[in-house]
Structure formats: structure tokens, C-alpha cells
Amino acid sequence: MVLLLQYMLLFASVLALVALGGCFSEHSGVINLGLEGVMVIGALGGALVLKYMPVGSPAILIIILTVIGAVLCGALYSSLLGIAAIKFNADQTLVGTAMNMLATAVASVLVKAINLSEDSSNTSSVVTYIDNKPALTLKIGGFEFNWFMLLALLAVIGAYILLYKTKFGLRLMACGENPQAADSVGINVYKMRWAGVLLSGILGGLGGIAYITAGSSWTFETGVAGYGFLALAVMIFGQWKPQRIILAALLFGFFRALGSVYSGIDWLAAMSIPSTIYNLMPYIISLIVLMFSSRNSAAPKSEGIPYDKGSR
């Protein structure tokens, strides 16, 4: 049961971070369907930091630099959405889909190029960081605490305060509800939307590196197994509210954790249910949840609609 709790909190942390990223973007009025791709690129940045950090470096330094690498890469990649959707008023759904397809290809090519430069016989797209991975975890009895669990909790608290207790957050949400009205009182809608998109990139990149550090290496050809889309389901189920998003993330994280540890739970193993069923459960749950929660959607009214300063 300790292992189940450990994996549940880790996967919930990933989903919460990425869902919060989508929450900021959509509250500003921009739909970020490219969160899957942002996760991959953020994971790439963080994994390369882990790979090249000298073994024996202080744990706090490894954690800080890994986080910086992931958030910078995530923010940089999300800026593609900002340029296309905010500057050129491109279709946000198509841009996000293209970003998801591009990210895995770019990450795989870059990692293969790095591996080939180090060893001409190594054509894999695997980044190995096993030597520095222990810096990201802390053993508490039989429980392996991952520092990204703490970062996810801080992100939820910070997102709630930022959205509901600050002038910035209220302006951001105004741009997602009625950008014309926001503009009429002097709010720069374009800047607010850029802020939302970049925040989604920062949190999405952080979620990406949190996801892959469940292991000691990562094959970038596999991407992040649809976690960007699961995070969108968490965001919708959480009604775009940080306090509800964390609860939704825990629910989804529980079902995802079952797929990893069910064989170690006697009564589940005795049921002889195929492992495929457990692995499918988070995605099945997401469909069921969206089926019922979408009826009472509290989505920002102007999300996905390009802002035209001249229209009223």
C-alpha cells in the first residue's frame, strides 16, 4: 500500500502541474492542446541536465538546475503557441495538435544525435540519468518522497493565490471571459494571454520532468503516454479551479498507480485481471468524467477565440 500511495502522489503531482498550466492558459483565453508536446520538451531539458550534471554534485543544485532546464524548455516551446495563436490568430486546436506531433520527433532526433556523438553505435533515443536521480528523491521509511510532489503542492497553492487574490490573476481571468471589456478598462489583453501561455509552458515543462523521473532513463520516442490529454481532463473535471484540480489529479493518479503496483497487492493479483485493463483505467475514467462534467462546464467564455482589438 505504501508503493500505491507513492505512485499515486507522483502521478497526481504530474497531472496537477500540467493541468494548472492548461488552467492559466485557458483563463487567459488561449486553449493549449499542445501540453503533451510541452511535457516532452520540458522533460528533454530536465533529463539532459540530469545526464550532464557531475556525479556527486550537491542535491539541491541538481534539483534547482533540473527544474530550471525543464521550465525554460517548456516556456520556450509554448511560445510557439503564443506566436501562432496570439500574434497571427491561428486556429489554436490545430497549433496545439501540431506541437504535440512535433515535440516527440524533435526530442527523439536531438537525443539520437547526442547519443551518436558520444558513441557511433548508439542509435537509441534514450537519455540515462540514473546516477543523479537519487538527488530528486528522499527515503522516508519505505516511502520514496519525490521533490516534485512538494513542488506540485506549492504550485496549487500559488496558483490559487495568484488567480483569486492578486490583480494579475483577476486581469488574466477577465481576458478569458470578456477580452473586449478588459481592454476597455486598460488591460493589455495580448500581454495577459502571453503570460497565460508562458505560465502553461513553465508548469507543463515541470510536469514533463516530474513524469519521466519515475524511472532512471527515458526513451523519448514513447512520449509521455497521453498525460497531456489526461491533464486536460483533470482541468475540465476540476472546473478550471486549482483547489478542485488537485482533487481530480489525486483521483486520476490513484487509477494510474493501480496499473503500476496491482501485482503487489494480493487481492488484486488474485483477481487475475489483465494488466492492460489497469493501464487503460485512467483513460476510461477520463472519458466517463468528461461525459458527465462537460454538461456543467465552467470554461472561460472567450477561450479559443482570437482577440481582435478592433471588434466590440
N, C-alpha and C positions, 0 to 999 in steps of 0.2 A: 504493500500500500504506500510505502514511502516513495518507491520509484514512480508509482502512479501520480502522486502529488507533485513530485519533482518535474515530471514531464508535462503535467497539466499546467503548472505555473510557467514553465518555459514557453510552451506553445501559446498560452494565453498572453504572455508578455509580447511575443512576436505579433500576434493578431491585434492586440491593443495598440501597439506603437504604429502599425501600418494603418489601422482603422482611424486613429487620431489624425494621421496625415491626410487621409481622404476627407475627414471631417473639416479640417481647416480649409482645404482646397474648395470643397463644395459650399462651405459657408461664405466663401468669397465670391462664389458664382461660377466656378470652373470645375467641371467633372474630371477627375483624374482616374481614368480607367487604366492608366499606364503604371499603376502601383506595383504590379508584378515585375515589370521591367526595372522600375526604380529599385526594388528589393535586390534584383540580380546585380545591378551595377554597384549599389551600396555594399553588398556582400563581397563583390570583387575588390573594392577599395580596402575594406577592412581585412579581408583574407590576405591580401598582398602585404599589408602592414605586419600582420602576424607572421607571415612567411619570412620577411626580411629583417624583423627586429632581432638583434643579437640575443642569443640564448643566455639567460641569466640576468637580463635587464630587469629593473625594478617592476614589480607587478602593476603598480599604479601608473607607471609610464606606459606600459604596454596597453593597459585599458584605455587611457586617455588618447593615445595615438591611434589605436584601433577605432575608437569612436569618431575621432576627427576624420580619419580616412573614409569611413563609411558615410558620414553625414555630408562631407564635401562632395563625394562622388554622387550621392543621391540627389543633392541640391543641384549639382551641375547637370545631371541627366534630366531632372524635372524641368529645368529651364527650357528644354526643347518644347515641352508642352506650353510653357509661358509664351515663347516666341510665336508658336503656331496659333495658339488659341486667343491670346490677348492682343498681340501685335497685328496678326494677319486674319483674325476672326475665322480660323479654320474650324472644321467640324471636330469637336472635342472627342467624340467617340472614336472617330477614325484615327485621330492622332494618338490617342491612348493605346488603341489596338496595335498600331504600327510600332509604338515604343516597346510594347511587350515582345513583339516578334524580333525587333532589332537587338534588344538587350542581350538575350541569350546568345545570339550569333556573335555580337561584338565581344562579349566576355569569353566565349569559347575560343575565338580566333586569337585574342590577346594572350590568354593563358597558354594556348598551344605554342605561340611564338616565344613566350618566355621559357617554357619547358624545352623547346628545341634549341634555344640559345645556350642553355645550360647543359643539355645532353642531346646530341643529334639523333639518338634512338628513342627519345621520349616524345611521342606524338599525342600524349593524352592532354585532356583539358582539366587536369586535377591540380588543385592547389593544396599542398600539405602544410599544416601548421601545428602538428602535434606537440612540438617542443614548447611552444609558447601558450598553448591552450590552457594549461593549469592556472595561468595568471587570471583568467576570466571566471574562475570558479573558486568556491570556498567550501571545504568539507565541514559540515556540522553534524556530527554523528554519522548516520547512514545517508544523510540528505546532502546532495550536491547543490549548493546555492550558486546560481549564476548571477553575476552582477547586472545583467540586463533585466533581471526581474525587478531589481531596485530602480533601474532607470525607467522601466515601464510605469511603475507606481508613481514616480516623480513626474513623469510626462503627463499622466492622467490628472494629477493634482494641479500641475502647471497649466494644462490646457483648460481646466475648469476655471481657474482664476483668470487666465488671460482672456477667455471668451466672455465671461459674465461679470468680471469685476474690474475690467480696465477699459479705458476709452478706445484703445486699439481694437479690442475684441468686439465691442459694440459697433464700431465702424465697419469692421470686417463683415459682421453678420448683416449689417444694413446693405452692404454691397451685394450680398447674395439674395436678399429679399426684394429690394427695390433700388437698383443702382441709380435710376434717374432721380429719385428723391434724395438719395445720398449725395449725389453730385450737386443738387440744388442747394445743399447746405454747406458746400465747400469741401466735401470729402473727395479725394482723388481715387476714383474707382479703379483706374489702371494700377496704381501703386498697391492698393489693397489686394487686388487679385494676384499681383505678382508676389506679394507677401504670403498669401494663402498657398500658392503653388510651390514656392520655395520651402515653406514650412512642411508641406506634404512630402517634398523630396528629402528633407532632413530626417523626418520621422520614418519615412519609408526605407531610406538607406540604413537607418539604425535597426529597423525591423529585419532587414535582409541579413545583416551580420549576426544579429541575435539568432536567426533561424539556422544558419549553417554551423554555428559553433556548438550545436548539439552533437556534432561529430568532430573528428580530428583532421578531416580533409573534406574537400568538396569537389564534385565534378560539375562544372558549370553548364555542360550540355543538358543536364537534367533540370535546370532552372530551379524554381522554388515550389514546385508541385501545386500550383494554383493558389498559393497562400495570399497573393494579392487580391484575388477574387473572393476568397473566404473572408478577408479583412473587409471588403466592401459589404459583404453580407452582415458581418458583425456591426459595421457602421449603420446600416439600414435598420437592423434589429434593435440597435441602441438608440435609434431615432436621432442621430447626429448630436448626441449629448454625451460628454466624456464619462459622467457617472454611470450611465447605462451601458456605454461601450465596454467598460471594464467587466461588467457582469456578463454581458454577451460573450466577451472573449473567454471568460472562465468556462462558460457552458461549452463553447466550441473546443476549447483547449482540452476539456475533460474527454470528449469523444475522440479527439485526435490522439490523446495519450493512451487510450484503450488499445489503439492499433499497435502501439509500441510495446506495451507491457502485459497484454492479456494472457500471454503464455505463462507468465509468472504468478498469475492469480489462479489458485487451484480450481475454484468453482467455475470460472470462465473457461479454463483449459479443458475441464471435464465435459463441457457442452459440445466440444469438437466443431465449433463454428469456423468455417474457413477464414484465414487471415484477411482475404480480400474483402470480406464483409466489414471487418473492423476498419480497414483502411478507407473504405467507401463512406463510412458513417458520417464524418464531418461534412462531406459534400451533400449527402442525402438530407442531413439535418438542415443545411443551409437552404436547400430547395423548399423544405417544409416551412422553415421560418419565414422565408421571403414570401411564400404563398399567403401566409396569414398577416404578416406585419406590413406588407406593402399597401394593404387596404387603408391603414391609418397612418400613412406616411407623413412625416413632418419635415420633408425635404425643403431646403431653401427654394422659394418660389421662382427665382431667376437663374437657378443653376443650369448650366449648359447653354445659356442664351448669350451669344456675343454681345458685348456692350457697345452701343453706338451713341456717342456723346450728343449727336445731333437729333436723336429721336426722343420723343416725350410720350 
